[in-house]
Amino acid sequence: MIETGAPPHPFDTAIALAPAADGRVTSRTRPEYANMVGPFGGITAATLVRAVQQHPDRLGDPLSLTVNYAAPVADGDFDITTRIVRSNRTNQHWLLELSQDGVVTTTATAVFGIHRDTWSDTEAGMPPAPPPEAVPVQEFPDFIAWARNYEMRFVEGAVPDQDTGENPDSTTTLWVRDAPARPLDFPALASMCDVFYPRVFLRRGRYMAAGTVSLTVYFHADAGEIAAQGEDHILGTARTHRFSRGYFDQTARMWGRDGTLLASSHQLVYFKD
């Protein structure tokens, strides 16, 4: 038999879901998206977006997503339950739980809705950056498997080396896209909002134990604006407001090369020093 179709993109394989009993959907972790402890948080967020997207009662497109990483997700199968809390004419509120062997490891809320034609304006400014073709690709250490699925070109705030030393600022700005290249969509954008390594690494100039506790993504673009990005790089920038008593925040913005603000995100991250 002659194979005529290309294999699915690794990202699509990682977020694929199959129906299970009682309205649940099921999937399994993928070693390609492994992090230091459990799977990459961005791929978990993307899978939760996909779980709502493929629900037959879903209304519109994602407007916001909050993921609470209550416990590490172990390698293997997991289930996702989705429930509509309230559905209005233009927006819909969801509750989601990811569990393994009956134990909840991740909870989430999502708002989906229909975009209407209204007055609009973007007050935030896209940071200056050379085109991605002028910025070299930086590789991550081999033990961070998930990073190999992204082409990352750091404009500032690159991953520190062992002898980099402390940095007075926590800002990272980079061009990023899937590797191999893949057309941008809502799950991919949700995942890219989490590609920034912990800001404490940059400030302290070294790796240390750290992990996301909660991630919120706001989707500012509609489906047409996201589809217009195609397989191109998007520009992301992230920074922290305060490091304190084992936690820090991390805020990020994601821009299309055409200057469209696609998404913004906020995280709460724990760290051990």
VOBA-1610 file (N, C-alpha, C; in pm, whole numbers, padded with zeros to 5 digits, always signed):
BEGIN
Met+00084-00118+00000Met+00000+00000+00000Met+00089+00125+00000Ile+00055+00222-00085Ile+00132+00345-00094Ile+00071+00449-00001Glu+00153+00502+00086Glu+00106+00606+00178Glu+00103+00739+00104Thr-00013+00803+00104Thr-00027+00930+00033Thr-00032+01049+00127Gly-00061+01029+00253Gly-00072+01140+00347Gly+00049+01149+00438Ala+00084+01273+00473Ala+00196+01294+00565Ala+00152+01256+00706Pro+00246+01213+00791Pro+00210+01181+00930Pro+00164+01306+01002Pro+00081+01292+01106Pro+00034+01410+01177Pro+00149+01484+01245His+00133+01612+01260His+00233+01692+01330His+00244+01644+01474Pro+00364+01643+01533Pro+00377+01597+01673Pro+00285+01671+01770Phe+00261+01800+01744Phe+00171+01875+01832Phe+00029+01819+01825Asp-00018+01790+01704Asp-00153+01737+01689Asp-00166+01599+01752Thr-00059+01520+01743Thr-00060+01390+01810Thr-00067+01407+01961Ala+00005+01506+02014Ala+00011+01526+02159Ala-00121+01573+02218Ile-00203+01645+02140Ile-00328+01696+02195Ile-00449+01617+02145Ala-00424+01506+02076Ala-00535+01424+02026Ala-00615+01365+02141Leu-00746+01360+02126Leu-00837+01311+02229Leu-00931+01207+02170Ala-00962+01107+02248Ala-01056+01003+02207Ala-01174+01002+02304Pro-01295+00976+02256Pro-01410+00970+02347Pro-01401+00851+02439Ala-01450+00869+02563Ala-01454+00762+02662Ala-01593+00758+02723Ala-01611+00679+02827Ala-01743+00665+02890Ala-01782+00791+02966Asp-01912+00808+02987Asp-01966+00915+03071Asp-01930+01054+03019Gly-01913+01067+02888Gly-01884+01198+02830Gly-01741+01244+02844Arg-01655+01162+02905Arg-01515+01199+02919Arg-01442+01183+02786Val-01326+01247+02778Val-01233+01220+02669Val-01101+01175+02731Thr-01024+01101+02654Thr-00901+01045+02710Thr-00785+01070+02615Ser-00665+01075+02672Ser-00543+01091+02594Ser-00429+01032+02675Arg-00306+01057+02632Arg-00191+01011+02708Arg-00076+01109+02687Thr+00013+01114+02783Thr+00130+01201+02773Thr+00223+01151+02662Arg+00302+01242+02609Arg+00396+01209+02503Arg+00537+01246+02547Pro+00633+01154+02532Pro+00769+01184+02576Pro+00830+01304+02504Glu+00782+01334+02382Glu+00835+01447+02308Glu+00806+01581+02377Tyr+00703+01584+02461Tyr+00665+01708+02530Tyr+00689+01697+02681Ala+00783+01613+02721Ala+00814+01599+02863Ala+00891+01719+02914Asn+00866+01754+03040Asn+00940+01859+03107Asn+01022+01795+03219Met+01082+01877+03304Met+01164+01821+03412Met+01081+01738+03509Val+00955+01781+03535Val+00860+01703+03615Val+00728+01700+03541Gly+00691+01584+03488Gly+00566+01574+03415Gly+00574+01638+03279Pro+00460+01650+03209Pro+00460+01709+03076Pro+00473+01861+03080Phe+00516+01919+02971Phe+00520+02063+02951Phe+00382+02123+02978Gly+00377+02225+03064Gly+00247+02283+03099Gly+00171+02339+02981Gly+00243+02388+02880Gly+00176+02442+02763Gly+00099+02338+02686Ile+00152+02215+02679Ile+00081+02111+02605Ile-00043+02067+02682Thr-00038+02074+02815Thr-00158+02045+02894Thr-00265+02150+02868Ala-00225+02278+02868Ala-00320+02386+02839Ala-00380+02370+02701Ala-00298+02336+02602Ala-00347+02318+02466Ala-00447+02203+02457Thr-00421+02094+02531Thr-00511+01979+02529Thr-00646+02015+02589Leu-00646+02099+02692Leu-00771+02141+02753Leu-00851+02232+02658Val-00781+02319+02586Val-00850+02399+02483Val-00914+02308+02380Arg-00840+02208+02333Arg-00893+02116+02234Arg-01013+02039+02288Ala-01011+02004+02417Ala-01122+01928+02475Ala-01252+02006+02465Val-01247+02137+02486Val-01369+02218+02472Val-01402+02238+02325Gln-01299+02264+02243Gln-01324+02288+02101Gln-01401+02173+02035Gln-01370+02049+02072Gln-01434+01937+02005Gln-01564+01894+02072His-01604+01963+02179His-01731+01930+02244His-01847+01973+02155Pro-01948+01889+02137Pro-02057+01923+02044Pro-02138+02045+02086Asp-02135+02082+02213Asp-02213+02196+02260Asp-02131+02325+02270Arg-02010+02323+02221Arg-01923+02439+02231Arg-01977+02556+02149Leu-01969+02677+02208Leu-02014+02799+02143Leu-01894+02889+02115Gly-01867+02918+01988Gly-01764+03014+01954Gly-01623+02962+01975Asp-01533+03057+01998Asp-01390+03030+02011Asp-01342+03070+02150Pro-01222+03021+02191Pro-01173+03054+02326Pro-01145+03203+02345Leu-01191+03254+02458Leu-01162+03391+02498Leu-01063+03394+02613Ser-01075+03298+02706Ser-00979+03290+02817Ser-00972+03147+02867Leu-00859+03116+02928Leu-00836+02984+02986Leu-00751+03002+03111Thr-00793+02941+03222Thr-00712+02936+03343Thr-00689+02791+03381Val-00562+02754+03393Val-00524+02617+03427Val-00453+02617+03561Asn-00500+02534+03653Asn-00437+02518+03784Asn-00370+02381+03790Tyr-00237+02382+03798Tyr-00161+02258+03800Tyr-00150+02210+03944Ala-00250+02131+03984Ala-00261+02091+04124Ala-00158+01986+04164Ala-00117+01902+04070Ala-00021+01795+04098Ala+00044+01755+03967Pro+00163+01696+03973Pro+00228+01652+03848Pro+00143+01547+03776Val+00144+01555+03644Val+00079+01454+03562Val+00182+01345+03534Ala+00151+01222+03572Ala+00243+01110+03552Ala+00241+01067+03406Asp+00348+01002+03363Asp+00352+00948+03228Asp+00242+00844+03211Gly+00168+00854+03101Gly+00064+00757+03076Gly-00069+00820+03041Asp-00176+00742+03055Asp-00310+00786+03017Asp-00368+00885+03117Phe-00457+00970+03066Phe-00532+01060+03154Phe-00669+01085+03093Asp-00763+01126+03178Asp-00900+01157+03137Asp-00926+01305+03157Ile-01013+01362+03074Ile-01058+01500+03090Ile-01210+01500+03092Thr-01265+01563+03193Thr-01410+01586+03199Thr-01436+01734+03172Thr-01541+01761+03098Thr-01579+01899+03067Thr-01725+01920+03105Arg-01752+02037+03160Arg-01890+02068+03200Arg-01920+02214+03173Ile-02033+02240+03109Ile-02078+02378+03088Ile-02141+02429+03215Val-02088+02538+03269Val-02146+02600+03388Val-02262+02690+03349Arg-02242+02768+03244Arg-02348+02857+03196Arg-02322+02891+03050Ser-02429+02897+02972Ser-02420+02933+02832Ser-02516+03047+02804Asn-02460+03158+02755Asn-02541+03274+02719Asn-02547+03287+02567Arg-02602+03397+02519Arg-02615+03412+02374Arg-02480+03427+02306Thr-02383+03491+02374Thr-02255+03518+02308Thr-02134+03458+02380Asn-02152+03403+02500Asn-02036+03342+02567Asn-02079+03222+02651Gln-01980+03143+02685Gln-02005+03013+02749Gln-01893+02985+02849His-01931+02939+02968His-01835+02915+03075His-01824+02765+03101Trp-01697+02718+03112Trp-01669+02576+03125Trp-01585+02547+03248Leu-01605+02427+03305Leu-01517+02370+03406Leu-01456+02242+03351Leu-01326+02224+03374Leu-01258+02105+03324Leu-01174+02044+03435Glu-01162+01912+03433Glu-01074+01841+03526Glu-00995+01735+03449Leu-00866+01732+03474Leu-00780+01628+03419Leu-00744+01535+03533Ser-00765+01405+03513Ser-00743+01309+03621Ser-00671+01185+03569Gln-00605+01116+03662Gln-00540+00988+03635Gln-00578+00892+03745Asp-00631+00776+03705Asp-00674+00675+03802Asp-00769+00734+03906Gly-00856+00821+03862Gly-00957+00880+03949Gly-00909+00994+04036Val-00781+01033+04025Val-00725+01141+04107Val-00705+01264+04019Val-00764+01376+04060Val-00753+01500+03982Val-00614+01559+03998Thr-00548+01588+03886Thr-00417+01652+03889Thr-00420+01796+03838Thr-00522+01829+03758Thr-00529+01960+03695Thr-00674+02003+03686Thr-00702+02129+03721Thr-00834+02185+03702Thr-00823+02307+03611Ala-00933+02342+03547Ala-00930+02457+03457Ala-01069+02517+03444Thr-01071+02644+03411Thr-01193+02711+03367Thr-01165+02773+03232Ala-01266+02779+03149Ala-01250+02837+03016Ala-01374+02917+02982Val-01354+03025+02909Val-01463+03105+02855Val-01450+03102+02704Phe-01555+03058+02638Phe-01563+03061+02492Phe-01670+03160+02452Gly-01662+03214+02333Gly-01763+03310+02294Gly-01756+03346+02147Ile-01854+03424+02105Ile-01865+03472+01968Ile-01818+03617+01961His-01730+03646+01869His-01681+03783+01851His-01784+03865+01774Arg-01803+03990+01817Arg-01892+04082+01748Arg-01811+04199+01691Asp-01861+04258+01585Asp-01795+04374+01525Asp-01821+04497+01612Thr-01716+04550+01674Thr-01726+04668+01760Thr-01604+04757+01736Trp-01605+04874+01795Trp-01486+04959+01797Trp-01375+04883+01867Ser-01252+04899+01821Ser-01140+04830+01884Ser-01015+04916+01879Asp-00923+04888+01971Asp-00796+04959+01976Asp-00700+04874+02059Thr-00571+04883+02031Thr-00469+04812+02108Thr-00379+04915+02174Glu-00384+04923+02308Glu-00302+05020+02380Glu-00160+04970+02402Ala-00142+04839+02416Ala-00008+04784+02434Ala+00072+04798+02305Gly+00202+04818+02320Gly+00288+04832+02204Gly+00376+04710+02183Met+00389+04669+02059Met+00476+04556+02026Met+00621+04598+02049Pro+00698+04518+02121Pro+00838+04556+02147Pro+00920+04555+02018Pro+01019+04644+02009Pro+01104+04643+01890Pro+01187+04516+01884Ala+01202+04462+01765Ala+01280+04339+01748Ala+01321+04327+01602Pro+01441+04278+01577Pro+01480+04248+01439Pro+01394+04133+01386Pro+01387+04117+01255Pro+01309+04005+01201Pro+01367+03872+01248Pro+01285+03769+01257Pro+01335+03641+01310Pro+01450+03584+01229Glu+01452+03611+01100Glu+01559+03557+01016Glu+01696+03613+01055Ala+01697+03728+01125Ala+01823+03791+01166Ala+01868+03749+01305Val+01790+03660+01371Val+01820+03619+01508Val+01851+03469+01508Pro+01963+03427+01564Pro+01996+03283+01562Pro+01904+03202+01652Val+01888+03077+01618Val+01811+02982+01700Val+01897+02942+01820Gln+01835+02935+01939Gln+01906+02886+02057Gln+01847+02753+02099Glu+01934+02658+02127Glu+01892+02527+02173Glu+01884+02523+02325Phe+01792+02442+02376Phe+01780+02418+02519Phe+01861+02295+02557Pro+01891+02276+02686Pro+01958+02152+02728Pro+01877+02029+02688Asp+01946+01919+02665Asp+01881+01797+02616Asp+01773+01745+02710Phe+01788+01770+02842Phe+01692+01713+02935Phe+01557+01787+02932Ile+01547+01898+02861Ile+01420+01969+02846Ile+01364+01929+02709Ala+01295+01816+02705Ala+01254+01755+02578Ala+01156+01844+02502Trp+01060+01905+02571Trp+00954+01978+02502Trp+01007+02092+02417Ala+01119+02153+02457Ala+01171+02269+02385Ala+01215+02234+02244Arg+01243+02107+02217Arg+01284+02068+02082Arg+01168+02078+01984Asn+01047+02097+02032Asn+00930+02112+01946Asn+00905+02257+01906Tyr+00995+02347+01945Tyr+00981+02488+01913Tyr+01110+02545+01858Glu+01097+02631+01760Glu+01209+02708+01709Glu+01206+02842+01783Met+01305+02865+01868Met+01308+02986+01950Met+01430+03070+01917Arg+01406+03196+01887Arg+01511+03291+01851Arg+01504+03407+01951Phe+01599+03412+02043Phe+01594+03507+02153Phe+01651+03643+02112Val+01566+03745+02122Val+01608+03883+02098Val+01679+03937+02222Glu+01627+03903+02339Glu+01690+03938+02468Glu+01647+03834+02571Gly+01727+03823+02678Gly+01693+03732+02786Gly+01701+03587+02748Ala+01807+03547+02680Ala+01823+03407+02639Ala+01846+03319+02761Val+01834+03189+02740Val+01854+03092+02848Val+01996+03108+02903Pro+02013+03126+03034Pro+02147+03150+03088Pro+02234+03025+03085Asp+02365+03048+03068Asp+02462+02941+03083Asp+02503+02932+03230Gln+02579+02830+03263Gln+02619+02812+03403Gln+02701+02929+03455Asp+02775+02996+03368Asp+02860+03106+03413Asp+02807+03243+03371Thr+02677+03250+03337Thr+02620+03377+03292Thr+02619+03481+03403Gly+02584+03440+03525Gly+02573+03533+03636Gly+02434+03595+03644Glu+02408+03668+03750Glu+02277+03727+03773Glu+02248+03837+03672Asn+02119+03857+03647Asn+02072+03959+03553Asn+01982+04056+03629Pro+01995+04188+03609Pro+01911+04283+03683Pro+01768+04291+03633Asp+01738+04228+03521Asp+01604+04239+03461Asp+01556+04100+03422Ser+01425+04076+03433Ser+01370+03943+03407Ser+01309+03929+03268Thr+01325+04029+03182Thr+01255+04030+03052Thr+01321+03938+02951Thr+01240+03857+02887Thr+01280+03778+02771Thr+01188+03815+02654Thr+01248+03839+02538Thr+01173+03860+02414Thr+01228+03764+02310Leu+01139+03692+02242Leu+01184+03593+02145Leu+01083+03574+02035Trp+01133+03532+01920Trp+01049+03483+01813Trp+01033+03333+01831Val+00911+03282+01809Val+00886+03140+01832Val+00785+03087+01732Arg+00802+02963+01694Arg+00702+02889+01617Arg+00724+02741+01640Asp+00625+02660+01602Asp+00638+02515+01616Asp+00751+02465+01528Ala+00814+02356+01569Ala+00916+02288+01491Ala+00881+02139+01481Pro+00850+02089+01361Pro+00847+02162+01234Pro+00733+02264+01231Ala+00742+02358+01137Ala+00644+02466+01130Ala+00504+02410+01112Arg+00408+02480+01173Arg+00268+02436+01172Arg+00180+02560+01175Pro+00068+02563+01101Pro-00020+02681+01107Pro-00069+02707+01249Leu-00067+02833+01287Leu-00109+02870+01422Leu-00259+02849+01439Asp-00299+02800+01557Asp-00439+02792+01595Asp-00449+02816+01745Phe-00569+02808+01800Phe-00588+02841+01941Phe-00509+02749+02035Pro-00513+02616+02018Pro-00433+02531+02107Pro-00284+02563+02099Ala-00232+02584+01978Ala-00089+02614+01963Ala-00054+02746+02030Leu-00141+02844+02018Leu-00116+02974+02082Leu-00117+02960+02234Ala-00210+02881+02287Ala-00214+02858+02431Ala-00084+02796+02478Ser-00034+02700+02403Ser+00091+02634+02440Ser+00209+02730+02434Met+00214+02813+02331Met+00325+02907+02316Met+00330+03011+02427Cys+00217+03038+02489Cys+00216+03131+02601Cys+00296+03079+02720Asp+00334+02951+02716Asp+00408+02890+02826Asp+00551+02852+02787Val+00600+02900+02673Val+00735+02861+02630Val+00845+02936+02705Phe+00810+03037+02782Phe+00912+03114+02853Phe+00962+03035+02974Tyr+01092+03011+02979Tyr+01148+02942+03095Tyr+01128+03028+03220Pro+01132+02972+03341Pro+01104+03051+03462Pro+01195+03174+03474Arg+01132+03286+03500Arg+01205+03414+03506Arg+01316+03414+03612Val+01299+03333+03715Val+01400+03329+03820Val+01532+03274+03768Phe+01527+03189+03665Phe+01651+03142+03604Phe+01733+03258+03551Leu+01664+03351+03483Leu+01733+03465+03424Leu+01788+03559+03530Arg+01707+03589+03630Arg+01751+03681+03735Arg+01869+03627+03814Arg+01863+03497+03847Arg+01968+03435+03929Arg+02082+03378+03846Gly+02060+03365+03715Gly+02165+03316+03628Gly+02195+03169+03641Arg+02096+03090+03681Arg+02117+02947+03696Arg+01983+02876+03703Tyr+01987+02745+03680Tyr+01867+02664+03693Tyr+01839+02636+03841Met+01712+02625+03875Met+01671+02585+04009Met+01531+02524+03998Ala+01486+02462+04103Ala+01354+02400+04103Ala+01247+02509+04091Ala+01160+02495+03993Ala+01054+02593+03970Ala+00945+02528+03886Gly+00823+02573+03903Gly+00713+02516+03826Gly+00590+02604+03833Thr+00512+02602+03726Thr+00390+02682+03720Thr+00283+02623+03810Val+00222+02710+03891Val+00109+02671+03975Val-00022+02700+03903Ser-00029+02816+03838Ser-00152+02856+03769Ser-00115+02939+03646Leu-00184+02916+03537Leu-00161+02987+03411Leu-00295+03035+03357Thr-00302+03164+03323Thr-00420+03220+03258Thr-00380+03279+03124Val-00455+03243+03021Val-00432+03296+02887Val-00556+03372+02843Tyr-00535+03494+02791Tyr-00642+03572+02730Tyr-00618+03575+02580Phe-00714+03527+02504Phe-00704+03525+02360Phe-00765+03654+02304His-00681+03743+02255His-00728+03872+02205His-00768+03866+02058Ala-00716+03770+01984Ala-00741+03760+01841Ala-00855+03662+01813Asp-00925+03686+01703Asp-01027+03591+01662Asp-00965+03487+01568Ala-01047+03393+01525Ala-00994+03282+01445Ala-00932+03330+01315Gly-00990+03431+01253Gly-00935+03482+01128Gly-00798+03546+01146Glu-00782+03623+01254Glu-00652+03687+01280Glu-00545+03583+01312Ile-00584+03477+01381Ile-00487+03372+01411Ile-00451+03294+01285Ala-00551+03261+01204Ala-00524+03187+01080Ala-00434+03268+00986Ala-00445+03402+00991Ala-00365+03487+00904Ala-00216+03477+00933Gln-00180+03428+01053Gln-00038+03415+01088Gln+00027+03299+01015Gly-00051+03203+00971Gly+00003+03089+00901Gly+00107+03016+00984Glu+00219+02981+00922Glu+00329+02911+00989Glu+00439+03006+01034Asp+00411+03136+01031Asp+00513+03235+01062Asp+00546+03236+01211His+00662+03296+01244His+00698+03317+01384His+00602+03417+01447Ile+00585+03405+01579Ile+00520+03510+01656Ile+00620+03562+01759Leu+00602+03687+01799Leu+00695+03749+01893Leu+00635+03747+02032Gly+00708+03690+02126Gly+00662+03684+02265Gly+00756+03759+02356Thr+00701+03824+02457Thr+00783+03891+02558Thr+00724+03864+02695Ala+00810+03838+02794Ala+00764+03802+02929Ala+00853+03866+03033Arg+00794+03896+03148Arg+00871+03948+03260Arg+00797+03921+03390Thr+00865+03945+03502Thr+00807+03928+03636Thr+00794+04064+03702His+00689+04079+03785His+00674+04200+03864His+00743+04188+04000Arg+00731+04069+04064Arg+00794+04052+04195Arg+00825+03905+04224Phe+00944+03883+04278Phe+00983+03755+04336Phe+00973+03767+04487Ser+00902+03675+04553Ser+00884+03690+04697Ser+00842+03559+04761Arg+00917+03515+04863Arg+00880+03405+04950Arg+00842+03278+04873Gly+00923+03244+04776Gly+00904+03118+04707Gly+00810+03122+04587Tyr+00758+03240+04552Tyr+00668+03253+04437Tyr+00703+03377+04357Phe+00668+03375+04229Phe+00674+03496+04148Phe+00567+03489+04040Asp+00531+03606+03991Asp+00437+03614+03880Asp+00516+03617+03750Gln+00448+03591+03641Gln+00511+03600+03510Gln+00403+03643+03412Thr+00423+03754+03346Thr+00325+03805+03251Thr+00386+03808+03112Ala+00307+03777+03011Ala+00360+03766+02875Ala+00259+03821+02774Arg+00312+03863+02660Arg+00230+03904+02546Arg+00283+03838+02421Met+00191+03799+02332Met+00227+03729+02209Met+00174+03808+02090Trp+00265+03842+01997Trp+00233+03929+01884Trp+00257+03856+01752Gly+00169+03882+01655Gly+00197+03838+01519Gly+00300+03929+01455Arg+00368+03880+01354Arg+00466+03964+01287Arg+00399+04089+01227Asp+00269+04080+01198Asp+00195+04193+01143Asp+00155+04295+01248Gly+00196+04275+01375Gly+00165+04370+01481Gly+00037+04343+01556Thr-00031+04233+01526Thr-00155+04198+01596Thr-00124+04137+01732Leu-00182+04193+01838Leu-00169+04133+01971Leu-00261+04010+01974Leu-00201+03893+01977Leu-00276+03768+01967Leu-00326+03719+02102Ala-00242+03729+02206Ala-00278+03676+02338Ala-00189+03740+02443Ser-00237+03739+02566Ser-00155+03774+02682Ser-00177+03668+02787Ser-00081+03653+02878Ser-00093+03549+02979Ser-00033+03595+03110His-00078+03529+03217His-00026+03555+03352His-00006+03420+03421Gln+00103+03408+03494Gln+00132+03285+03566Gln+00168+03315+03710Leu+00141+03218+03796Leu+00198+03213+03930Leu+00293+03094+03931Val+00419+03117+03970Val+00523+03016+03964Val+00587+03001+04101Tyr+00608+02877+04146Tyr+00682+02855+04270Tyr+00828+02831+04237Phe+00917+02860+04332Phe+01057+02826+04311Phe+01122+02794+04445Lys+01228+02717+04440Lys+01307+02683+04558Lys+01449+02733+04536Asp+01499+02813+04629Asp+01630+02873+04613Asp+01725+02818+04718
//
